[in-house]
Amino acid sequence: MKALVDKGIDCLIIDHHTITNNNPYAIIVNPQQEGCKYPNKNACGGLLVFKVCEVIDDYMNTHYAHQLSDLPGFSLMADMMSMIELENRYFAKLSLKGLRHAGLKVLFAAMNFDLNNLSATDFLYGVSPAVTAATRADNIQLAIDFLMCDEDSPEIKLLVKDLIRLNERRKTVQAEALIRLKPLVNENDKVVIVIDHTLGKGMNGLVAQELSRTYSRPAIVLGNGDSEDTYAGSFRGLEDFSMLDMLGDCNSVIYTGGHDGAGGLQLLKKDIEVLRQELNGKLQNFVADNSLYYDLEFDINQVNENLINYLSEFYRITGNKFKQGRFLIKGLFVSDKKLIGQSNNTVKIDCDKLQLMKFKTDVNYYKSVPVFSEIEAIGTLNINVWKVYRPKFKVTKTLQLFIEEYRETK
């Protein structure tokens, strides 16, 4: 960058991560820098770029940024920024209520989401993984072409089809990786640390997130680094403490960066056991909380379409620090169960008027579900809307509970 400045070329860096090194050769736009008075310290890169575009509009007396007003909110949600920050909530609502991007409209529709009733979870667990599936498959050009398309782009449907195909492939790779890596986990460690050279940078973080959820502790997934003697990979932490700061304090770590709960790291291969010992020492008094917490409880007779719609509106904008509501549903009677999905990793449980869905699971979980038994379950409520246009238009609504866990009551 110094070479560029020496040639008279101005450099602009727009970023939102913690600043670890001063850079005197560039104009820095970052609310984390010392002395910055911008109140939203939880802005993401996409929001900051939009803000810069608004400033350019002000100088040029133009209004181009307004045409992209839905993108900052999606950027905030995708980067898991705080959703108790009022500015972030404003832009998230603007995205969901005022969707403009031509490609995102087609992708939402292709994934059977209602464009007039979008929620943050529709984006976070539906559309966002489909877009990033391209980059995880080392096909960033597909993602760029998709994001750059407009209403007049004839290739929108083909781009969307490719994204959905890659996302299905991503799900398969992720599920297979979890099956492969679980036997390597040492449950005596305070942090899950596994090594897999086949995943690549695009998948390490996703698998680390799943391992963290499974074992209720931070997780690190490593692969080959930039040189033969190094490991590089991703970490996922918990809300209890900053995993980024903890790794930064480890002598065995060459580099770490990102967010408090998600980021990357690099270390020498010979220091892998040193890292394990350092983390176990720093977290020796930490006990993983395996408890399931919920916000409200209902009897099955209280659950209806109106209740779910009311709760869905309240939890329309969710994300980091503002989680989707969890509910305990009592009085459920299991009448049937099915193992579904391309990878047989989804279990559907019929309970009278409520359909229970368990995602990212396996055949052992399916076998454990007791048929003709009473249970209670914790999860998030949802209404699945299925439209059939031929031979006659028909709308079918199914009340669902995306369960985290259940237990028999009798």
Secondary structure, DSSP 8 states (H G I E B T S, - for coil): -HHHHHTT---EEE--S---S--TTSEEE-TTSTT---S-TT--HHHHHHHHHHHHHHHHT---GGGGTTHHHHHHHHTT-BSSSHHHHHHHHHHHHS---HHHHHHHHHTT--TTS--HHHIIIIIHHHHHHHHHTT-HHHHHHHHH--TT-TTHHHHHHHHHHHHHHHHHHHHHHHHHHGGG--TTSSSEEEE-SSS-HHHHHHHHHHHHHHHTS-EEEEEE-SSTTEEEEEEE--TTS-HHHHHHT-TTEEEEEE-SSEEEEEEEGGGHHHHHHHHHHHTTT---------SEEEEGGG--HHHHHHHHHHTSS-BBTB----EEEEEEE--EEEEESTTS-EEEEEETTEEEEE-S--HHHHHHS-TT-EEEEEEEEEEEEEEE-SSS-EEEEEEEEEEEEEEE--
